[in-house]
Amino acid sequence: MSDTPKKDSDAEIDKLEDSLHEAIDASDKQQVAEIVDTISSHEALRQVSRMASTERDSLISMLAPETAAELIEEAPAELAVTLIQDLDSSVAAKIMQELHTDTRPISYRRWSRRIRKPFLPRWIR
């Protein structure tokens, strides 16, 4: 998946959309992956946001967990939730493992920021 958005004509976008829908309908994981890899993440998210929920779930399930996690990380929060909420739990778990998040609880992060400074020796501060 490319990070840079491309200026495509309407005809190219329609052709892309049709080929993506055909690949999903045919359950062709390889073709779906190739299509998603050749377009920008912005365009992939635009295509996904226009799909019906069952088609969207099929698409996300066909992608490699790493690619699906990239899409979810790039998506706005509301779309990210929509992308993962109805997936099979085993597929969702694989994707969640690939997400780049801070796994420490928020309370730990707050606590560790408060504690570190006072415990440093004065000669280090």
CYANA upper distance limits for C-alpha pairs under 8 A (distance plus 0.5 A):
  1 MET  CA     36 VAL  CA      6.42
  1 MET  CA     37 ASP  CA      4.28
  1 MET  CA     38 THR  CA      6.29
  1 MET  CA     39 ILE  CA      6.33
  1 MET  CA     40 SER  CA      6.19
  1 MET  CA     41 SER  CA      6.46
  1 MET  CA     67 THR  CA      8.16
  2 SER  CA     37 ASP  CA      7.08
  2 SER  CA     38 THR  CA      7.01
  2 SER  CA     39 ILE  CA      6.29
  2 SER  CA     40 SER  CA      4.84
  2 SER  CA     41 SER  CA      6.61
  3 ASP  CA     40 SER  CA      5.68
  3 ASP  CA     41 SER  CA      6.22
  3 ASP  CA     42 HIS  CA      8.10
  4 THR  CA     40 SER  CA      6.19
  4 THR  CA     41 SER  CA      8.25
  5 PRO  CA     39 ILE  CA      8.31
  5 PRO  CA     40 SER  CA      5.65
  5 PRO  CA     41 SER  CA      8.04
  5 PRO  CA     42 HIS  CA      6.92
  5 PRO  CA     43 GLU  CA      7.56
  6 LYS  CA     39 ILE  CA      8.43
  6 LYS  CA     40 SER  CA      7.52
  8 ASP  CA     12 GLU  CA      6.63
  8 ASP  CA     13 ILE  CA      6.97
  9 SER  CA     13 ILE  CA      6.86
 10 ASP  CA     14 ASP  CA      6.59
 11 ALA  CA     15 LYS  CA      6.63
 12 GLU  CA     16 LEU  CA      6.57
 13 ILE  CA     17 GLU  CA      6.56
 14 ASP  CA     18 ASP  CA      6.61
 15 LYS  CA     19 SER  CA      6.64
 16 LEU  CA     20 LEU  CA      6.55
 16 LEU  CA     35 ILE  CA      8.26
 17 GLU  CA     21 HIS  CA      6.70
 17 GLU  CA     47 GLN  CA      7.47
 18 ASP  CA     22 GLU  CA      6.63
 19 SER  CA     23 ALA  CA      6.59
 20 LEU  CA     24 ILE  CA      6.72
 20 LEU  CA     32 VAL  CA      6.81
 20 LEU  CA     35 ILE  CA      7.30
 21 HIS  CA     25 ASP  CA      6.57
 22 GLU  CA     26 ALA  CA      6.57
 23 ALA  CA     27 SER  CA      6.49
 23 ALA  CA     28 ASP  CA      5.66
 23 ALA  CA     29 LYS  CA      7.98
 23 ALA  CA     31 GLN  CA      6.56
 23 ALA  CA     32 VAL  CA      6.25
 24 ILE  CA     28 ASP  CA      6.77
 24 ILE  CA     29 LYS  CA      8.17
 24 ILE  CA     32 VAL  CA      7.20
 24 ILE  CA     55 GLU  CA      7.66
 24 ILE  CA     58 SER  CA      7.31
 24 ILE  CA     59 LEU  CA      6.75
 27 SER  CA     62 MET  CA      8.18
 28 ASP  CA     32 VAL  CA      6.75
 29 LYS  CA     33 ALA  CA      6.57
 29 LYS  CA     62 MET  CA      5.74
 29 LYS  CA     63 LEU  CA      7.33
 30 GLN  CA     34 GLU  CA      6.68
 31 GLN  CA     35 ILE  CA      6.64
 32 VAL  CA     36 VAL  CA      6.68
 32 VAL  CA     59 LEU  CA      7.90
 32 VAL  CA     62 MET  CA      7.77
 32 VAL  CA     63 LEU  CA      7.76
 33 ALA  CA     37 ASP  CA      6.48
 33 ALA  CA     62 MET  CA      8.18
 33 ALA  CA     63 LEU  CA      6.46
 33 ALA  CA     64 ALA  CA      8.25
 34 GLU  CA     38 THR  CA      6.75
 35 ILE  CA     39 ILE  CA      7.15
 36 VAL  CA     40 SER  CA      8.31
 36 VAL  CA     44 ALA  CA      6.79
 39 ILE  CA     43 GLU  CA      6.79
 39 ILE  CA     44 ALA  CA      6.95
 40 SER  CA     44 ALA  CA      6.71
 41 SER  CA     45 LEU  CA      6.58
 41 SER  CA     71 LEU  CA      7.08
 41 SER  CA     74 GLU  CA      7.76
 42 HIS  CA     46 ARG  CA      6.71
 43 GLU  CA     47 GLN  CA      6.68
 44 ALA  CA     48 VAL  CA      6.63
 44 ALA  CA     71 LEU  CA      8.26
 45 LEU  CA     49 SER  CA      6.47
 45 LEU  CA     71 LEU  CA      7.43
 45 LEU  CA     75 ALA  CA      7.20
 46 ARG  CA     50 ARG  CA      7.04
 47 GLN  CA     51 MET  CA      7.25
 48 VAL  CA     56 ARG  CA      6.55
 49 SER  CA     56 ARG  CA      8.49
 49 SER  CA     79 LEU  CA      7.73
 51 MET  CA     55 GLU  CA      6.60
 51 MET  CA     56 ARG  CA      6.21
 52 ALA  CA     56 ARG  CA      6.56
 53 SER  CA     57 ASP  CA      6.56
 54 THR  CA     58 SER  CA      6.71
 55 GLU  CA     59 LEU  CA      6.68
 56 ARG  CA     60 ILE  CA      6.76
 56 ARG  CA     83 LEU  CA      7.53
 57 ASP  CA     61 SER  CA      6.54
 57 ASP  CA     83 LEU  CA      7.35
 57 ASP  CA     84 ILE  CA      8.27
 57 ASP  CA     86 ASP  CA      7.51
 57 ASP  CA     87 LEU  CA      6.54
 58 SER  CA     62 MET  CA      6.67
 59 LEU  CA     63 LEU  CA      7.00
 60 ILE  CA     68 ALA  CA      6.40
 60 ILE  CA     83 LEU  CA      7.79
 61 SER  CA     87 LEU  CA      7.84
 61 SER  CA     91 VAL  CA      6.96
 63 LEU  CA     67 THR  CA      6.67
 63 LEU  CA     68 ALA  CA      6.31
 64 ALA  CA     68 ALA  CA      6.71
 65 PRO  CA     69 ALA  CA      6.46
 65 PRO  CA     91 VAL  CA      8.27
 65 PRO  CA     94 LYS  CA      6.43
 65 PRO  CA     95 ILE  CA      5.17
 65 PRO  CA     98 GLU  CA      7.11
 66 GLU  CA     70 GLU  CA      6.76
 66 GLU  CA     95 ILE  CA      7.27
 66 GLU  CA     98 GLU  CA      6.22
 66 GLU  CA     99 LEU  CA      8.40
 67 THR  CA     71 LEU  CA      6.88
 68 ALA  CA     72 ILE  CA      6.73
 68 ALA  CA     95 ILE  CA      6.98
 69 ALA  CA     73 GLU  CA      6.54
 69 ALA  CA     95 ILE  CA      5.96
 69 ALA  CA     96 MET  CA      7.57
 69 ALA  CA     98 GLU  CA      6.37
 69 ALA  CA     99 LEU  CA      5.88
 70 GLU  CA     74 GLU  CA      6.76
 70 GLU  CA     99 LEU  CA      7.94
 71 LEU  CA     75 ALA  CA      6.63
 72 ILE  CA     79 LEU  CA      8.42
 72 ILE  CA     80 ALA  CA      5.53
 72 ILE  CA     83 LEU  CA      7.56
 73 GLU  CA     80 ALA  CA      7.81
 73 GLU  CA     99 LEU  CA      7.56
 73 GLU  CA    100 HIS  CA      8.46
 75 ALA  CA     79 LEU  CA      6.45
 75 ALA  CA     80 ALA  CA      5.90
 76 PRO  CA     80 ALA  CA      6.55
 77 ALA  CA     81 VAL  CA      6.77
 78 GLU  CA     82 THR  CA      6.89
 79 LEU  CA     83 LEU  CA      6.58
 80 ALA  CA     84 ILE  CA      7.06
 81 VAL  CA     85 GLN  CA      6.24
 82 THR  CA     86 ASP  CA      7.96
 83 LEU  CA     87 LEU  CA      8.29
 84 ILE  CA     92 ALA  CA      6.79
 87 LEU  CA     91 VAL  CA      7.02
 87 LEU  CA     92 ALA  CA      6.35
 88 ASP  CA     92 ALA  CA      6.67
 89 SER  CA     93 ALA  CA      6.46
 90 SER  CA     94 LYS  CA      6.89
 91 VAL  CA     95 ILE  CA      6.89
 92 ALA  CA     96 MET  CA      6.53
 93 ALA  CA     97 GLN  CA      6.76
 94 LYS  CA     98 GLU  CA      7.25
 95 ILE  CA     99 LEU  CA      7.10
104 ARG  CA    108 TYR  CA      6.96
104 ARG  CA    109 ARG  CA      7.37
105 PRO  CA    109 ARG  CA      7.12
106 ILE  CA    110 ARG  CA      6.80
107 SER  CA    111 TRP  CA      6.55
108 TYR  CA    112 SER  CA      6.45
109 ARG  CA    113 ARG  CA      6.79
110 ARG  CA    114 ARG  CA      6.99
111 TRP  CA    115 ILE  CA      6.70
112 SER  CA    116 ARG  CA      6.58
113 ARG  CA    117 LYS  CA      7.98
114 ARG  CA    118 PRO  CA      8.31
115 ILE  CA    119 PHE  CA      7.11
116 ARG  CA    120 LEU  CA      7.14
117 LYS  CA    125 ARG  CA      8.47
120 LEU  CA    124 ILE  CA      6.98
120 LEU  CA    125 ARG  CA      7.12
121 PRO  CA    125 ARG  CA      7.17
